[in-house]
Amino acid sequence: MSLAKKLRPHAVNLGLVAAAIAGTAVWLADRATVSTGEAVVRRKKLLEAWRADDLTEVVIAAHGRTTRVRRGAADANGQRAWEIEVDGRHYAAEEPRVDALIASLELGVYERAVSAGSVDRAAFGLDAPGVTIAIAMGARSYRVAVGGPAPSPAGAAYAEVNGRGVVVVTKELVASLDVTPESLRARAIAPVAASDLAEVRIDGLGGPRHLVRASWGGGRGGGFRFDGSTVEGRARADALVVDRVLGSLEQLRADEFVADDVADRASQREVTVTLVPKDKDAKATVIDLGGPCPGRDDHVIAIRREPSRLGACVGKALVEPLGVPADKLVDRRLVGSPIDEVTEVDLRAGDTHVDLARSGPAWHLRAPTDRAIEAEAGRAFVDALLRVTADRLVTTAEASGAALDKPRAVVRIRSVGGGAIAGDSGALPRDPAADRVEVLEVGGEVDGRVAVRRVEDDVVALIPKDQAAALFPSELALRPLKLLDEPVGRVRSVRVEAAGRVQRFDQIAGVGFRYLEPTGQAIDQGLAGDLATMIGGLTAARWVAGRDDGSFGINPPRVVVEAAFGDDGEAAPRRVRLLIGAATADGAFARLDGGPVFVAPRVLEQTAERWLVDRNALLFVPADLARVSLADAAGKRRLAVERTASGAFQVAGPGGDGPEASRRAASVREAFGQLLPEGAVTLGKAPAREGFDKPRLTVTVELLPGKASVGAAPPEGGKPLVARLIVGSADAWQGTSVVYVRREGVDATYAVARARVQPLLDALGVE
């Protein structure tokens, strides 16, 4: 049978194959040519065609060095990262920088073409170009050569491109193509994402800190514990501190690459970091840090030894968090989950049981009764648990006398995500979607502290007794936190006894607050209103105990506040008595009318303990000033600033002209608009420590006729007011750097923030 007859039954299939081959040939030919449409679209582009999918290599020759840019092997996700080769050595590429270079080649445009007859290759610098770039894109390839400067536009240069000839390109395009090998190298010293880490080992400065992923979950810094090779055992690591360490590693970048021999000589290996990835087939990253970087005092040497060698200068500030000692890395909190992830809380002690569950933004009590809980009260209850922190951690063996085998109470806290399967003993979570359940077993006392076993990592936390109450079930802790709800307008009178002094004031409708004691003083309406508002809307930070057992410092109290509430003319106003005792981390223990013990907010405690004396005595309106005179203690330095007929303020006397004098005058004037004190600190004679025996500065203020200090009536008869302020010593008051100031005729010392007084001191040149 002839070949034609044999193939006749397959004619259709053969035709399809032939058509496919022909189509492929046409496609390949098309890939190698530039279509009319593409030519139109890219008529001003540097390269006449672009085939992104076919791009295999870019070779840059510049500054006497050659850099090859290629796509690396595909990773597990099919992604192919850029790699570079320099002087025969391979490096990871700085992806954004390479992408920018590729974008410049694809999208870069030229200014104008140069006719072939006008090209002078030598004069244009094209015989020995400073930069050449070879681009391989499958069937097409290009060579871009950047030569010498062109006459216009400014900074432009000549370039030669196959398919375009000689063109002029802008200085911006020249800059984007003129790259060094170092600019394309990846600068990350630790190129491992925190979420991909199985172990973090830090040695050297700060001691050995060896962390591994635990069987519970967590965010970037959560879910780590010590690996058991050090004295910390397998204790849980503090998520916030670990997060700072990991953040420092992620920001550890090469500000300057250093040759291997130079890096080895400068290295002092103060800290060694080993990062082990979760991927068993991936190599660990090993980094040595320490030793001054040559010529850069604020940098240290970093040598990455594995998986690839890299020497660099890195910022010293980024290395400091890596020296955190192990005891700062240990998590001393009883509960590791953040409050927003907690979904259930269960406390049991004997027959007493409290079971609380999140219900949307609020909470629901499931035991001992079934009822809704105010969102604020529920959050405060859970927050109190989460804030319990150990003074120190010990092993179970060290706490053997604390009766942990028969705990007095058991706490279970469930939180979403990242939990371990029961019985899981692996280093990594076996079910990242499972809930995390933390169990706390409350035992007896060790060294005067309550022992609590954290089952999760099998360590025992020794906590202060006053914090242990949060671990025992009590519906008291779920009471509404709002104790009083009286509008400030119903506050009739308030009596405050604190720091050995008594203050009493009342409120007159339409007039405001007035002092009843001490007599002869004006009350600060703002401070009195703040205290009245806080008392009328008294809200507990948290509940503590049903009764006072004598450990809360309430008997006798440190502060007593008595208040009466009622409308005008009401015969029998409501009266309350608040006792404030010992300070706590978040306020102070308190009782209202003999009720349960709670924690009162710190701001209430601070306001009740301060004098409520009017603070306006030192405050003047700058526009009311006629003259201000400054003098130091010895009277050797003096300065006067006065208002002129035009309304301008200038330094009086010789030397009052010029920019410097104007600056001093403006500084003095503006200082008087901000002299509001933080508060009064002394009534009566000033003690020696306030420094008025030898004042630093005396200020005499003369106002325009009919004017007075803020909130005060002007002098009778239209006389101009003259006030004298005396500046004493510096001190710290309620956490603020202050200067003591008195005004003659006002029997009180005020604490004024130093920053408010400083312009006056600077104007006179007084320290």
GISULMO-V231109 format. One record per pair of residues at least 24 apart in sequence whose C-alpha atoms are under 7 Angstrom apart, sorted by the first residue. I is the first residue (numbers start at 1). J is the second residue. Records with the same first field share a line. If there is no record, write none. Layout:
# GISULMO-V231109
I: J  J
This chain:
# GISULMO-V231109
32: 139  140
44: 109  110
45: 107  108  109  110
46: 108  109  110
47: 106
48: 163
50: 106
51: 137
54: 137  138
55: 136  137  138
56: 136  137
57: 135  136
58: 133  134  135  136
59: 133  134  135
60: 132  133  134
61: 131  132  133
62: 130  131  132
67: 181
86: 181
91: 185
92: 185  186
93: 184  185  186
94: 184  185  186  187
97: 184
98: 184
101: 176  177
104: 176
108: 173
110: 167  168  169
111: 168  169  170
112: 167  168
113: 166  167  168
114: 166  167
124: 148  158
131: 178
187: 253  254
188: 252  253  254
189: 252  253  254  304
190: 249  250  252  285
194: 220  246
195: 220
196: 277  278
197: 275  276  277  278
198: 276  277  278
199: 275  276  277
200: 274  275  276
201: 273  274  275
202: 271  272  273  274
203: 271  272  273
204: 270  271  272
205: 270  271  323
206: 323  324  325  326
207: 325  326
209: 326
212: 427
213: 427  428
214: 427  428  429
215: 419  420  424  426  427  428  429
216: 418  419  420  429  436
217: 417  418  419  429  432
218: 418
234: 457
235: 330  457  459
236: 330  331  457
237: 329  330  331
238: 329  330  331
241: 329
242: 329
245: 321  322
248: 318  321
252: 314  318
253: 314
254: 312  313  314
255: 313  314
256: 312  313
257: 311  312  313
258: 311  312  313
259: 311
260: 311
263: 301  311
266: 291  292  293  301
267: 291  301
283: 307
332: 389  390
333: 387  388  389  390
334: 386  388  389  454
335: 386
337: 415
339: 383
341: 415  416
342: 413  414  415  416
343: 414  415  416
344: 413  414  415
345: 412  413  414
346: 411  412  413
347: 410  411  412  472  473
348: 409  410  411  473
349: 408  409  410  472  473
352: 473
353: 473
354: 473  474
374: 480
377: 478  479  480  481
378: 478
380: 542
381: 477  478
384: 470
385: 470  471
388: 467
389: 463
390: 461  462  463
391: 462  463
392: 461  462
393: 459  460  461  462
394: 459  460  461
395: 459  460
396: 459  460
399: 446
402: 443  444  445  446  451
403: 443  444
404: 441  442  443
407: 441  442  443
408: 442  443
409: 441  442  472
410: 440  441  442
411: 439  440  441  471
412: 437  438  439  440
413: 437  438  439
414: 438
469: 544
476: 543  546
477: 542  543  544
481: 539  540  542
482: 538  539  540
483: 538  539
484: 536  537  538
485: 536  537
486: 536  537
487: 536
488: 532  533  536
490: 565  566  567
491: 532  564  565  566
492: 564  565  566
493: 563  564
494: 562  563  564
495: 561  562  563
496: 560  561  562  608
497: 559  560  561
498: 558  559  560  609
499: 609
521: 613
522: 613  614
523: 612  613  614
524: 612  613  614  615
527: 612
528: 612
531: 607  608
534: 604
540: 598  599  600  601
541: 599  600  601
542: 598  599
543: 597  598  599
544: 597  598  599
545: 596  597  598
546: 596  597
547: 596  597
548: 597
552: 581  582  589
553: 581  582
554: 579  580  581  582  590
557: 581
611: 679  680  681
613: 680
615: 676  677  679
616: 676  710  711
617: 709
618: 675  676
619: 672  673  675  676  709  710
620: 672  673  709  710
621: 672  673  710
622: 669  670  672  673
624: 703  704  707
625: 702  703  704
626: 702  703  704
627: 701  702  703
628: 699  700  701  702
629: 699  700  701
630: 697  698  699  700  764
631: 697  698  699
632: 696  697  698
633: 694  695  696  697
637: 764
638: 764
639: 764
641: 665
664: 763
667: 759
668: 759  760  763
671: 756  759  760
674: 756
675: 752  756
676: 752
677: 750  751  752  753
678: 751  752  753
679: 750  751
680: 748  749  750  751
681: 749  750  751
682: 748  749
683: 747  748  749
684: 747  748
686: 749
690: 728  729  740
691: 728  729
692: 728
695: 726  727  728
696: 727  728
697: 726  727
698: 725  726  727
699: 724  725  726
700: 724  725
